Amino acid sequence: MLLGIAGFLTGLLVGATGVGGGSLLTPLLLLLFGIAPTTAVGTDLWLAAITKLAAARVHQSARLIDWQVVRRLWAGSLPASALTSLLMRADLVLIRVDFLKAAIAAAVLLTAVGLLLQKPLHRLGDRFRSTQAPRFEAAQPSLTVAAGVFLGFTVTLTSIGAGALGVVILTYLYPLRLTASRLIATDIAHAIPLAIFAGLGHLLIGHVDFDLLGWLLIGSLPGALIGAALSAKLPQNLLRTLLAVVLTAVGVKLWRG
């Protein structure tokens, strides 16, 4: 029952803001349910893939996804995810409990900081886009691919970043092109294959708990559909600020052990 509620709240956040999947659920699985870090990461990646697929269908029907931006992100994130999965299979340090907990805590705190800096970064990107348009536009494709590489590594290792950090990065790189609704839809569309790639790596290592995944999906799928339908009507700035506060507290708790 509690897992279903956790899944619903996660799906609601993912659908409404594009944020809150791994950054919120993975720490909850560790702190409240006592799930092993490797299992929490691997299971959450599959939950994110399936949940965001449901939300993406709603956003695609409204034609909000910028597929060119998505393809640029995939060019960096998918190869980086595959490489990280190979490294995890070959290097046991990357899947040690203490290392993973520290990595997850760091990713959660980075996500919180990113959410708080989203508006200043948007203003900075807007200024560069307006005053140095030719240089900014020329750099956009390569910077987007580089952002994809960073997200691919972070998401595969911790299950965190595809939503929150992806949105923050896109806010800076595409300040005029992506409105709030298009930003969320584009970020969700990018995250689906990335979560599947990363999830396959964890599945091969044996990090996915299908019983846990089933209970979480019971709540997350309806939550994602409701959140996606409401995304254009909700106060995004307020939601992100509240989420940043919660993630800061969670990240500090994880870091302290």
Contacts in CASP RR format, 6 or more apart in sequence:
PFRMAT RR
TARGET T0000
AUTHOR 0000-0000-0000
METHOD contacts of the structure
MODEL  1
MLLGIAGFLTGLLVGATGVGGGSLLTPLLLLLFGIAPTTAVGTDLWLAAI
TKLAAARVHQSARLIDWQVVRRLWAGSLPASALTSLLMRADLVLIRVDFL
KAAIAAAVLLTAVGLLLQKPLHRLGDRFRSTQAPRFEAAQPSLTVAAGVF
LGFTVTLTSIGAGALGVVILTYLYPLRLTASRLIATDIAHAIPLAIFAGL
GHLLIGHVDFDLLGWLLIGSLPGALIGAALSAKLPQNLLRTLLAVVLTAV
GVKLWRG
2 32 0 8 1.000
2 33 0 8 1.000
3 33 0 8 1.000
3 212 0 8 1.000
3 215 0 8 1.000
3 216 0 8 1.000
4 215 0 8 1.000
4 216 0 8 1.000
4 218 0 8 1.000
4 219 0 8 1.000
4 220 0 8 1.000
5 219 0 8 1.000
6 25 0 8 1.000
6 28 0 8 1.000
6 29 0 8 1.000
6 32 0 8 1.000
6 33 0 8 1.000
6 216 0 8 1.000
7 25 0 8 1.000
7 47 0 8 1.000
7 216 0 8 1.000
7 217 0 8 1.000
7 218 0 8 1.000
7 219 0 8 1.000
7 220 0 8 1.000
7 223 0 8 1.000
8 219 0 8 1.000
8 220 0 8 1.000
8 222 0 8 1.000
8 223 0 8 1.000
9 24 0 8 1.000
10 20 0 8 1.000
10 21 0 8 1.000
10 22 0 8 1.000
10 24 0 8 1.000
10 25 0 8 1.000
10 47 0 8 1.000
10 51 0 8 1.000
10 216 0 8 1.000
10 220 0 8 1.000
11 21 0 8 1.000
11 51 0 8 1.000
11 55 0 8 1.000
11 219 0 8 1.000
11 220 0 8 1.000
11 221 0 8 1.000
11 223 0 8 1.000
11 224 0 8 1.000
11 227 0 8 1.000
12 223 0 8 1.000
12 224 0 8 1.000
12 226 0 8 1.000
12 227 0 8 1.000
13 19 0 8 1.000
13 20 0 8 1.000
13 21 0 8 1.000
13 24 0 8 1.000
13 227 0 8 1.000
13 239 0 8 1.000
13 243 0 8 1.000
14 20 0 8 1.000
14 21 0 8 1.000
14 48 0 8 1.000
14 51 0 8 1.000
14 52 0 8 1.000
14 55 0 8 1.000
14 163 0 8 1.000
14 188 0 8 1.000
14 220 0 8 1.000
14 224 0 8 1.000
14 227 0 8 1.000
15 51 0 8 1.000
15 52 0 8 1.000
15 55 0 8 1.000
15 58 0 8 1.000
15 184 0 8 1.000
15 188 0 8 1.000
15 223 0 8 1.000
15 224 0 8 1.000
15 225 0 8 1.000
15 226 0 8 1.000
15 227 0 8 1.000
15 228 0 8 1.000
15 231 0 8 1.000
16 184 0 8 1.000
16 227 0 8 1.000
16 228 0 8 1.000
16 230 0 8 1.000
16 231 0 8 1.000
16 234 0 8 1.000
16 239 0 8 1.000
17 167 0 8 1.000
17 184 0 8 1.000
17 231 0 8 1.000
17 234 0 8 1.000
17 236 0 8 1.000
17 239 0 8 1.000
17 240 0 8 1.000
17 243 0 8 1.000
18 52 0 8 1.000
18 55 0 8 1.000
18 163 0 8 1.000
18 164 0 8 1.000
18 167 0 8 1.000
18 184 0 8 1.000
18 187 0 8 1.000
18 188 0 8 1.000
18 191 0 8 1.000
18 231 0 8 1.000
19 111 0 8 1.000
19 115 0 8 1.000
19 163 0 8 1.000
19 164 0 8 1.000
19 167 0 8 1.000
19 240 0 8 1.000
19 243 0 8 1.000
20 163 0 8 1.000
20 164 0 8 1.000
20 243 0 8 1.000
21 44 0 8 1.000
21 47 0 8 1.000
21 48 0 8 1.000
21 51 0 8 1.000
21 159 0 8 1.000
21 163 0 8 1.000
22 44 0 8 1.000
22 48 0 8 1.000
22 158 0 8 1.000
22 159 0 8 1.000
22 160 0 8 1.000
22 161 0 8 1.000
22 162 0 8 1.000
23 107 0 8 1.000
23 108 0 8 1.000
23 111 0 8 1.000
23 160 0 8 1.000
23 161 0 8 1.000
23 163 0 8 1.000
23 164 0 8 1.000
23 247 0 8 1.000
24 243 0 8 1.000
24 246 0 8 1.000
24 247 0 8 1.000
24 250 0 8 1.000
25 44 0 8 1.000
25 47 0 8 1.000
25 216 0 8 1.000
26 40 0 8 1.000
26 41 0 8 1.000
26 44 0 8 1.000
26 104 0 8 1.000
26 158 0 8 1.000
26 159 0 8 1.000
26 160 0 8 1.000
27 104 0 8 1.000
27 105 0 8 1.000
27 108 0 8 1.000
27 250 0 8 1.000
27 251 0 8 1.000
27 253 0 8 1.000
27 254 0 8 1.000
28 250 0 8 1.000
29 35 0 8 1.000
29 40 0 8 1.000
29 43 0 8 1.000
29 44 0 8 1.000
29 212 0 8 1.000
30 37 0 8 1.000
30 40 0 8 1.000
30 101 0 8 1.000
30 104 0 8 1.000
30 254 0 8 1.000
31 250 0 8 1.000
31 253 0 8 1.000
31 254 0 8 1.000
35 43 0 8 1.000
35 209 0 8 1.000
35 212 0 8 1.000
36 97 0 8 1.000
37 97 0 8 1.000
37 100 0 8 1.000
37 101 0 8 1.000
37 104 0 8 1.000
38 95 0 8 1.000
38 97 0 8 1.000
38 100 0 8 1.000
38 202 0 8 1.000
38 205 0 8 1.000
38 207 0 8 1.000
39 207 0 8 1.000
39 208 0 8 1.000
39 209 0 8 1.000
39 212 0 8 1.000
40 159 0 8 1.000
41 100 0 8 1.000
41 104 0 8 1.000
41 157 0 8 1.000
41 158 0 8 1.000
41 159 0 8 1.000
41 202 0 8 1.000
41 207 0 8 1.000
42 159 0 8 1.000
42 198 0 8 1.000
42 199 0 8 1.000
42 202 0 8 1.000
42 203 0 8 1.000
42 207 0 8 1.000
42 208 0 8 1.000
43 207 0 8 1.000
43 208 0 8 1.000
43 209 0 8 1.000
43 212 0 8 1.000
43 213 0 8 1.000
43 216 0 8 1.000
44 159 0 8 1.000
45 155 0 8 1.000
45 156 0 8 1.000
45 159 0 8 1.000
45 195 0 8 1.000
45 198 0 8 1.000
45 199 0 8 1.000
45 202 0 8 1.000
46 195 0 8 1.000
46 199 0 8 1.000
46 203 0 8 1.000
46 208 0 8 1.000
46 213 0 8 1.000
47 213 0 8 1.000
47 216 0 8 1.000
47 217 0 8 1.000
47 220 0 8 1.000
48 159 0 8 1.000
48 162 0 8 1.000
48 191 0 8 1.000
48 195 0 8 1.000
49 191 0 8 1.000
49 192 0 8 1.000
49 195 0 8 1.000
49 196 0 8 1.000
49 199 0 8 1.000
50 217 0 8 1.000
50 220 0 8 1.000
50 221 0 8 1.000
51 217 0 8 1.000
51 220 0 8 1.000
51 221 0 8 1.000
51 224 0 8 1.000
52 188 0 8 1.000
52 191 0 8 1.000
52 192 0 8 1.000
52 195 0 8 1.000
52 224 0 8 1.000
53 192 0 8 1.000
54 221 0 8 1.000
54 224 0 8 1.000
54 225 0 8 1.000
54 228 0 8 1.000
55 188 0 8 1.000
55 224 0 8 1.000
55 225 0 8 1.000
55 227 0 8 1.000
55 228 0 8 1.000
56 65 0 8 1.000
56 185 0 8 1.000
56 188 0 8 1.000
56 189 0 8 1.000
56 192 0 8 1.000
58 225 0 8 1.000
58 228 0 8 1.000
58 229 0 8 1.000
59 65 0 8 1.000
59 181 0 8 1.000
59 184 0 8 1.000
59 185 0 8 1.000
59 188 0 8 1.000
59 189 0 8 1.000
59 228 0 8 1.000
59 231 0 8 1.000
60 185 0 8 1.000
60 189 0 8 1.000
62 181 0 8 1.000
62 185 0 8 1.000
64 181 0 8 1.000
64 182 0 8 1.000
64 184 0 8 1.000
64 185 0 8 1.000
64 186 0 8 1.000
65 182 0 8 1.000
65 185 0 8 1.000
65 186 0 8 1.000
65 189 0 8 1.000
66 174 0 8 1.000
66 177 0 8 1.000
66 178 0 8 1.000
66 182 0 8 1.000
66 185 0 8 1.000
66 186 0 8 1.000
67 189 0 8 1.000
69 144 0 8 1.000
69 170 0 8 1.000
69 174 0 8 1.000
69 177 0 8 1.000
69 178 0 8 1.000
69 186 0 8 1.000
69 190 0 8 1.000
70 186 0 8 1.000
70 189 0 8 1.000
70 190 0 8 1.000
72 141 0 8 1.000
72 144 0 8 1.000
72 145 0 8 1.000
73 144 0 8 1.000
73 145 0 8 1.000
73 147 0 8 1.000
73 148 0 8 1.000
73 151 0 8 1.000
73 190 0 8 1.000
74 148 0 8 1.000
74 190 0 8 1.000
74 193 0 8 1.000
74 194 0 8 1.000
75 145 0 8 1.000
75 148 0 8 1.000
76 145 0 8 1.000
76 146 0 8 1.000
76 148 0 8 1.000
76 149 0 8 1.000
76 152 0 8 1.000
77 148 0 8 1.000
77 149 0 8 1.000
77 151 0 8 1.000
77 152 0 8 1.000
77 155 0 8 1.000
77 190 0 8 1.000
77 194 0 8 1.000
77 197 0 8 1.000
78 152 0 8 1.000
78 193 0 8 1.000
78 194 0 8 1.000
78 197 0 8 1.000
79 149 0 8 1.000
80 148 0 8 1.000
80 149 0 8 1.000
80 150 0 8 1.000
80 151 0 8 1.000
80 152 0 8 1.000
80 153 0 8 1.000
80 156 0 8 1.000
81 152 0 8 1.000
81 153 0 8 1.000
81 155 0 8 1.000
81 156 0 8 1.000
81 194 0 8 1.000
81 197 0 8 1.000
81 198 0 8 1.000
82 197 0 8 1.000
83 153 0 8 1.000
84 152 0 8 1.000
84 153 0 8 1.000
84 156 0 8 1.000
84 157 0 8 1.000
84 198 0 8 1.000
85 156 0 8 1.000
85 197 0 8 1.000
85 198 0 8 1.000
85 200 0 8 1.000
85 201 0 8 1.000
85 202 0 8 1.000
85 204 0 8 1.000
85 205 0 8 1.000
87 94 0 8 1.000
88 94 0 8 1.000
88 95 0 8 1.000
88 156 0 8 1.000
88 157 0 8 1.000
88 201 0 8 1.000
88 202 0 8 1.000
88 205 0 8 1.000
89 201 0 8 1.000
89 204 0 8 1.000
89 205 0 8 1.000
93 99 0 8 1.000
94 100 0 8 1.000
94 157 0 8 1.000
95 205 0 8 1.000
95 207 0 8 1.000
100 157 0 8 1.000
100 158 0 8 1.000
101 254 0 8 1.000
101 257 0 8 1.000
102 255 0 8 1.000
103 157 0 8 1.000
103 158 0 8 1.000
104 158 0 8 1.000
104 160 0 8 1.000
104 254 0 8 1.000
105 251 0 8 1.000
105 252 0 8 1.000
105 254 0 8 1.000
105 255 0 8 1.000
106 255 0 8 1.000
107 154 0 8 1.000
107 158 0 8 1.000
107 160 0 8 1.000
107 161 0 8 1.000
108 160 0 8 1.000
108 247 0 8 1.000
108 250 0 8 1.000
108 251 0 8 1.000
108 254 0 8 1.000
109 247 0 8 1.000
109 248 0 8 1.000
109 251 0 8 1.000
109 252 0 8 1.000
109 255 0 8 1.000
110 165 0 8 1.000
111 160 0 8 1.000
111 161 0 8 1.000
111 164 0 8 1.000
111 165 0 8 1.000
111 244 0 8 1.000
111 247 0 8 1.000
112 243 0 8 1.000
112 244 0 8 1.000
112 245 0 8 1.000
112 247 0 8 1.000
112 248 0 8 1.000
112 251 0 8 1.000
113 244 0 8 1.000
114 121 0 8 1.000
114 164 0 8 1.000
114 165 0 8 1.000
114 168 0 8 1.000
114 244 0 8 1.000
115 164 0 8 1.000
115 168 0 8 1.000
115 240 0 8 1.000
115 241 0 8 1.000
115 243 0 8 1.000
115 244 0 8 1.000
115 247 0 8 1.000
116 241 0 8 1.000
116 244 0 8 1.000
117 168 0 8 1.000
118 167 0 8 1.000
118 168 0 8 1.000
118 171 0 8 1.000
118 240 0 8 1.000
119 237 0 8 1.000
121 168 0 8 1.000
121 171 0 8 1.000
121 172 0 8 1.000
122 171 0 8 1.000
122 172 0 8 1.000
122 175 0 8 1.000
123 175 0 8 1.000
124 172 0 8 1.000
125 136 0 8 1.000
125 172 0 8 1.000
125 173 0 8 1.000
125 175 0 8 1.000
126 175 0 8 1.000
126 176 0 8 1.000
128 136 0 8 1.000
129 136 0 8 1.000
129 137 0 8 1.000
129 175 0 8 1.000
129 176 0 8 1.000
140 173 0 8 1.000
140 174 0 8 1.000
143 173 0 8 1.000
144 173 0 8 1.000
147 166 0 8 1.000
147 169 0 8 1.000
147 170 0 8 1.000
147 173 0 8 1.000
150 165 0 8 1.000
151 161 0 8 1.000
151 162 0 8 1.000
151 165 0 8 1.000
151 166 0 8 1.000
151 169 0 8 1.000
151 194 0 8 1.000
152 162 0 8 1.000
152 194 0 8 1.000
152 198 0 8 1.000
154 160 0 8 1.000
154 161 0 8 1.000
154 165 0 8 1.000
155 161 0 8 1.000
155 162 0 8 1.000
155 191 0 8 1.000
155 194 0 8 1.000
155 195 0 8 1.000
155 198 0 8 1.000
156 197 0 8 1.000
156 198 0 8 1.000
156 199 0 8 1.000
156 201 0 8 1.000
159 195 0 8 1.000
159 198 0 8 1.000
162 187 0 8 1.000
162 190 0 8 1.000
162 191 0 8 1.000
162 194 0 8 1.000
162 195 0 8 1.000
163 187 0 8 1.000
163 188 0 8 1.000
163 191 0 8 1.000
164 243 0 8 1.000
164 247 0 8 1.000
166 187 0 8 1.000
166 190 0 8 1.000
167 183 0 8 1.000
167 184 0 8 1.000
167 187 0 8 1.000
170 178 0 8 1.000
170 183 0 8 1.000
170 186 0 8 1.000
170 187 0 8 1.000
171 178 0 8 1.000
171 183 0 8 1.000
174 183 0 8 1.000
178 186 0 8 1.000
180 232 0 8 1.000
180 236 0 8 1.000
181 231 0 8 1.000
181 232 0 8 1.000
184 231 0 8 1.000
199 208 0 8 1.000
202 208 0 8 1.000
227 234 0 8 1.000
END
